[in-house]
Amino acid sequence: MEHEQPTDGGYDPNKSEMTLALQGHAFLSGLSAAQLTTLATISQSVHFREQQLILAAQQPSVYFYLLQAGSVSIELNKGHFAVRILYLGPGDAFGWSAMLENQNTLFDVRARESCTALRLDNERLSAALLEDPVLAAELLRRTLRLAAGRMLATETRLAEFCGVRVRKTQPEKACIHLLNKLTEVCLNGELGYRTAAQHVHSSTLRILLTDRALRRGQFAEELRAQVEDFGGIPRDAGTVAASLHRGWIALKSAILGGDVRAIVGACETGEDAARASYIAALNSGDMADKTRTMVQAQLQAIEQSREWLREIGQELISSVQFPRSH
């Protein structure tokens, strides 16, 4: 049996909340409301501890997972050696072999940190897909793309393990460049949020801004891991210019003015610039399929932050409590 032991038991009673959660996941982007509602009835939210084994290779494949937060590693363990194939972050999926009959799991999947996922039961999913051929065809297309990316990552890792340097294709080089640019955007965003947090008097707002900084740092880690998977050199804090991203320039003058509303507004301007960078990267045609779901998930989080900052600005004008962080 699979080794995961989720902390949440039973299927989630609130189908509307589960539908919203599924709607927000990059792997299911574009599905109809009716299709998402169908999947919501067979989905469960689960949580995994750091280093917890979620899937064990050569065990019956029972569940398909949609990662929401945290990260996992896909590993090939052969007793006398182990190879980390790939890191997965929010917006990605794993356990695709659960959609095949009598198919064992091919790799170990382990939580790199505390993480949450939406878990779809294999038997109930199969029954739902039999009733909806259109949904079945769409999930098959997405799953095939997922499996192809995994196999390519496996070939690359095994070649490196055998001492064979895999030559990067031109599209991979272009994707590495895009991912490094987004890493810089995230690192600058992290710096911007930390700077803003240091210059607000409200302890509540300071905590919320610091939380955004931590999330942006996590995004940078996920992007760097993808660059490594392509065999590139990831961007780190030491290679990023000391000045803030162009979208955060207004933050400097806002801090000098000491106006908390101006500081929050400058953060929103920074998120506008980050959003534009992400959309440009996704629309460039150079983004690899295996990285697209992760980047889309990060973009969605940035858009949520923009809305959250707007709410804070309105609340500051009204001088009432800050809105709850999303």
C-alpha positions in Angstrom: 0.0 0.0 0.0 1.0 3.6 -0.4 2.9 5.1 2.5 1.1 8.4 2.9 -0.9 9.0 6.0 -2.8 12.2 5.6 -3.8 14.1 8.7 -7.3 14.9 7.3 -9.7 12.0 7.4 -12.8 11.4 5.1 -13.9 13.4 2.1 -14.4 17.1 2.5 -18.1 17.9 3.2 -18.1 21.3 1.6 -18.2 20.6 -2.1 -18.3 24.3 -3.1 -15.0 24.9 -1.3 -13.4 21.9 -2.9 -14.6 23.1 -6.3 -13.0 26.4 -5.8 -9.8 24.7 -4.7 -9.8 22.6 -7.8 -10.6 25.6 -10.0 -7.5 27.4 -8.6 -5.1 24.5 -9.5 -3.1 25.0 -12.7 -3.4 21.4 -13.8 -7.2 21.8 -14.1 -7.2 25.3 -15.6 -9.9 25.7 -18.2 -12.2 22.9 -17.1 -15.9 23.7 -17.0 -17.7 24.3 -13.7 -19.7 21.1 -14.2 -16.4 19.1 -14.6 -14.9 20.7 -11.6 -18.0 19.9 -9.5 -17.7 16.3 -10.6 -14.1 16.1 -9.5 -14.9 17.8 -6.2 -17.1 14.9 -5.2 -14.1 12.5 -5.3 -11.4 14.9 -4.0 -9.9 15.2 -0.5 -7.5 17.7 1.0 -4.5 16.0 2.6 -1.4 17.2 4.4 2.1 15.6 4.5 5.0 16.1 6.9 8.5 17.0 5.8 10.4 14.0 4.4 7.2 11.9 4.6 7.0 9.2 1.9 3.9 9.8 -0.1 4.2 7.2 -2.9 6.4 4.1 -2.8 7.7 2.7 -6.1 6.3 -0.7 -7.2 3.3 -0.4 -5.0 -0.3 -0.3 -6.4 -1.1 3.2 -7.6 -4.3 4.3 -5.8 -4.4 8.2 -5.8 -3.7 11.1 -8.1 -2.5 14.2 -6.4 -2.7 17.9 -7.2 0.0 19.8 -5.2 -1.3 23.0 -3.6 1.5 24.2 -1.2 5.0 23.0 -0.4 7.1 20.8 -2.6 7.9 17.1 -3.2 10.7 15.3 -4.9 10.4 12.4 -7.3 13.1 9.9 -6.6 14.5 6.7 -8.2 15.8 4.4 -5.4 17.6 1.2 -6.3 19.1 0.3 -2.9 22.7 0.9 -3.8 22.0 4.3 -5.3 19.3 6.9 -5.4 18.6 9.6 -7.9 16.5 12.7 -7.4 14.6 13.0 -10.7 12.6 16.2 -10.2 11.2 18.7 -7.8 7.5 19.6 -8.0 5.9 22.7 -6.5 2.4 24.2 -6.2 0.3 23.8 -9.3 1.9 20.5 -10.3 0.5 17.0 -10.2 1.8 13.5 -9.5 0.6 9.9 -9.3 -0.5 9.8 -12.9 -0.1 6.0 -13.0 -3.3 5.8 -10.8 -5.3 6.5 -14.0 -4.0 3.2 -15.5 -5.4 -0.2 -14.6 -3.1 -2.5 -12.7 -0.2 -0.1 -12.9 2.2 0.2 -10.0 3.8 3.5 -9.0 7.1 4.0 -10.9 8.9 6.3 -8.5 9.1 7.2 -4.9 7.5 10.6 -4.1 8.6 12.3 -0.9 7.6 15.6 0.7 10.6 18.0 0.8 8.8 20.1 3.4 5.3 20.3 4.9 2.9 20.4 2.0 -0.8 20.1 1.1 -2.4 18.5 -1.9 -5.8 17.5 -3.3 -6.1 13.8 -3.6 -8.4 12.0 -6.1 -9.3 8.4 -5.5 -8.4 6.2 -8.4 -11.6 4.0 -8.4 -14.0 7.0 -8.1 -12.1 9.0 -10.7 -12.2 6.1 -13.2 -16.0 5.8 -12.7 -16.4 9.5 -13.2 -14.4 9.5 -16.4 -16.4 6.6 -17.8 -19.5 8.8 -17.4 -18.0 11.9 -19.0 -15.9 11.0 -22.0 -15.1 14.7 -22.7 -13.6 15.1 -19.3 -11.7 11.8 -19.7 -10.2 12.9 -23.0 -9.1 16.2 -21.5 -7.5 14.7 -18.4 -5.8 12.1 -20.6 -4.2 14.8 -22.8 -2.9 16.6 -19.7 -1.7 13.4 -18.0 0.2 12.4 -21.2 2.0 15.7 -21.2 2.7 15.2 -17.5 4.1 11.7 -18.1 6.2 12.8 -21.0 7.8 15.5 -18.9 8.6 12.9 -16.1 10.2 10.5 -18.6 12.4 13.3 -20.1 13.5 14.3 -16.7 14.3 10.6 -15.9 16.4 10.3 -19.1 18.3 13.4 -18.3 19.1 12.4 -14.7 20.2 8.9 -15.6 22.4 10.3 -18.3 24.1 12.6 -15.8 24.4 9.8 -13.3 26.3 7.8 -16.0 28.6 10.7 -16.7 27.0 11.7 -19.9 26.5 15.5 -20.3 23.1 16.1 -21.8 23.3 18.9 -24.3 20.7 21.5 -23.8 18.4 22.3 -26.7 17.8 25.8 -27.8 14.2 25.8 -26.3 15.6 24.6 -23.0 18.2 27.5 -23.0 15.4 30.0 -23.7 13.3 28.5 -20.8 16.3 28.7 -18.4 16.6 32.4 -19.3 12.9 33.0 -18.6 13.0 31.1 -15.3 16.1 33.0 -14.2 14.3 36.3 -15.0 11.3 35.2 -12.9 13.7 34.2 -10.1 15.0 37.7 -10.1 11.5 39.1 -10.0 10.7 36.9 -7.0 13.9 37.8 -5.1 13.3 41.5 -5.7 9.7 41.0 -4.5 10.9 39.2 -1.4 13.3 42.2 -0.7 10.5 44.6 -1.4 8.0 43.0 1.0 10.7 42.7 3.7 11.6 46.3 3.3 8.0 47.4 3.5 7.5 45.2 6.6 10.4 46.9 8.4 8.8 50.4 7.9 5.2 49.9 9.0 4.2 50.4 12.7 1.4 48.0 12.8 2.5 44.6 14.0 -0.3 42.9 12.2 0.6 44.4 8.9 4.2 43.7 9.5 3.5 40.0 10.0 1.3 39.8 6.8 3.9 41.5 4.7 6.7 39.3 6.1 4.6 36.3 5.2 4.4 37.5 1.6 8.2 37.9 1.6 8.6 34.3 2.7 6.2 33.1 0.0 8.1 35.0 -2.7 11.4 33.5 -1.5 9.8 30.0 -1.8 8.8 30.9 -5.4 12.4 31.7 -6.2 13.5 28.3 -4.7 11.0 26.5 -7.0 12.2 28.4 -10.0 15.8 27.6 -9.2 15.1 23.9 -8.9 13.5 23.9 -12.4 16.6 25.6 -13.8 18.7 22.9 -12.2 16.5 20.3 -13.8 17.3 21.8 -17.2 21.0 21.7 -16.4 21.3 25.4 -16.1 22.9 27.7 -13.5 20.2 29.1 -11.2 20.0 32.7 -10.3 20.6 33.4 -6.6 20.4 36.5 -4.4 24.1 37.3 -5.0 23.6 37.7 -8.7 20.6 40.0 -8.4 21.1 43.7 -8.5 21.0 45.5 -5.2 18.4 47.9 -6.4 14.7 46.9 -6.2 12.7 45.7 -9.2 11.4 48.7 -11.3 7.9 48.0 -9.8 9.2 48.6 -6.3 10.9 51.9 -7.0 7.9 53.8 -5.6 8.5 52.0 -2.3 11.6 54.0 -1.6 9.8 57.3 -1.8 6.8 55.9 0.2 9.2 54.8 3.0 10.7 58.3 3.1 7.3 59.8 3.4 6.3 57.4 6.2 2.8 57.0 4.9 1.6 53.4 5.4 -1.0 53.8 2.7 1.7 54.8 0.3 3.9 51.9 1.3 1.0 49.4 0.7 0.3 51.2 -2.7 3.9 50.8 -3.7 3.7 47.1 -2.9 0.7 46.8 -5.1 2.7 48.6 -7.9 5.4 46.0 -7.4 2.9 43.2 -7.8 1.6 44.8 -11.0 5.1 44.7 -12.4 5.7 41.1 -11.2 2.4 40.0 -12.8 3.4 41.6 -16.1 6.7 39.8 -16.1 4.9 36.4 -15.4 2.3 37.0 -18.2 5.1 37.9 -20.6 7.0 34.8 -19.8 4.0 32.5 -20.2 3.1 34.2 -23.5 6.6 34.1 -24.9 6.4 30.6 -26.4 9.6 29.7 -24.7 8.1 28.3 -21.5 8.5 24.5 -21.3 5.4 22.4 -20.6 6.8 20.9 -17.5 7.4 24.3 -15.9 4.2 26.0 -17.1 1.9 24.7 -14.4 4.2 25.8 -11.6 4.6 29.3 -13.2 0.9 29.6 -13.6 0.3 28.7 -10.0 2.8 31.4 -8.9 1.1 33.9 -11.1 -2.2 33.1 -9.5 -0.7 33.7 -6.1 0.7 37.0 -7.2 -2.7 38.1 -8.5 -4.3 37.1 -5.2 -1.7 39.3 -3.5 -2.6 42.2 -5.7 -6.2 41.9 -4.7 -5.3 41.5 -1.0 -3.2 44.7 -1.1 -6.1 46.6 -2.7 -8.3 45.4 0.2 -5.7 46.5 2.7 -5.5 49.9 1.1 -9.3 50.3 1.3 -9.3 49.2 5.0 -6.5 51.7 5.8 -8.7 54.5 4.4 -11.6 53.3 6.5 -9.3 52.8 9.5 -10.6 49.3 10.3 -9.0 45.9 10.8 -6.8 44.5 8.0 -8.4 41.8 5.8 -7.4 38.2 6.4 -4.5 37.0 4.3 -5.5 34.6 1.5 
